[in-house]
Amino acid sequence: MGSPGDVLRPRGEPYARSRENPFFNGLLGGDTKSIGMDSAFDFPVNGSGRGISRSASDIGDIRGRNFVLDASKRVANFPAEDSFSDVLEPFALPSSGLKSKAGRSTSFSFQSVQSESSVGLDDQNSSPDSNFSSNEERESFHVLDISQRSFAERKSYTVNTGKSSLLRIPLPQSAASFYNGVSPLMEIVESCQGIKTLNLYLKERRDDVSAGVPGRFLHVVIGQDGSDVGSLAATIMYAFYLNETLGDDHICTVPVINMRRADFGSHVDLKWLLNSCQIDEASLVFIDEIDLSYYNLFGSLRLVLVSGHKIPPKQEALKEAVVEIFSCRKGESVYPWVRDVTFAQDCSSCTLLAEKFALTFPQILAGQGFSRLLLSGILLETANLSLPHCTSKDKYMATLLIHGAGRFGCDGLYQILRYKMYDVSDLKVTEILRKDFKKWTRIGNPDTAGLRFPVSHVGMSSIGMPVGQLLDHEDSSTQEIKLFQQLEKLRVLTIVSGYYDVDKNFKREILVSAESVELKKNILHFFNSNASQLPLKVLPLPGLRNEMSAFEIDKFTSRKNVERLLEEFGNTLKG
């Protein structure tokens, strides 16, 4: 019995790569109308059009500015009707970029095409056209569908031109950037079926929450307080996975982001990631948009903890509703009544989730946006696969999801996410202060009815820039700092700064903003009494209010020491 290769070519004949399909003939001959597309790219052609010969200089020209500008103008003229479906705005432009004069986008899609080498494996006597149709049909419907939902990929693309917000990020070289250019002015964004299904799920669950989840148990997947990329990705993806696999109509599985929606705007990295993955941020449910205690009161709440073994302190009263813990470390104590516990085995939580999808819905990982969300969590939780505790499973799954990195490559995607974590150029002062903020709560004095309520007198914001740069960020920076302090109802706000100067020396500074001048004197006296732990050196900055003072502190003084001192001072305040 002959091998499949015998069907493709007689024995003894040399192998010749063929491009007989009309799609390729149209590209090589310049007749793109035969494949339903206007000519968008001028490929270097040699000879009769049966082969493509490109020199190193040709490749260099493709990477050049002239090609990008010319191609972007031509592709922008593609008819929008050729798209299978509309896609969301691209990750390289702000939400308003597509409507401005600076950039334009067009949707189009490619049909699945195959060369002659894929024809005739099943029937030697069948024609190429019939085999092409059968192969295309088989490709469209060969889907592993456990939950009666199809994740088969029908991809569409959006071409965007204009200035990219990523141009100022020094991206490393990658194979993808070699062919597309390091900072192209034209960008092709892929839309996948998996993300469309995910967005539909998120919208349906938000509608269920708005309706009060009638007649069903509320199955909430929640991460730790103040979500990072890994926690956000794991929360969304595990809730989606449970929804697809449980198949219980009496359970409403909802991912809840453990931060206020107002605080989400200060997390530039999270917003960029959701936008680049084309995930609808408006369909997410944040912790301040759902009253979990209400559902717990009536016994309909079930909690699934992600990336941690204990429920965050703010939700401590709901701990008895915990029914599952996903991705906690071995040796960590868990609640004794929880029997469904998944240990991380020293790998990323997103690695565990990627493995689950690969075993259950492998075809959904072919989508760029879907794989990018999981890949981003793995890269950040393992410092681009470089940490000592990074496992071989982390590396394997990152390789499996490498399509999610797109033209940036894994190194470039990691670099972008790291840059976005500290990018505050487009944020207001109040958003910068809220980005990494915490306050200490204690029980206050009894009121006229004899009731005691929790109060917060002291708070701390951490920033990655000099205090002077924060004050110069806006013309009214000092007023914005006081406004933030009043909104959080703090008597003392301390801003802790850690950054590297031009000589790459690490420095740490603090700014103290008190409710009054007298209270400022009290806290400075408290700091001076602990000078061995917090040595202060006055930092003369113009424009400070009377109740504010700035200091340079020892670079070896950690934030933990500052937090401990602030907590001690807060306990001395009355009220």
Disulfide bonds with the S-S distance in Angstrom:
none
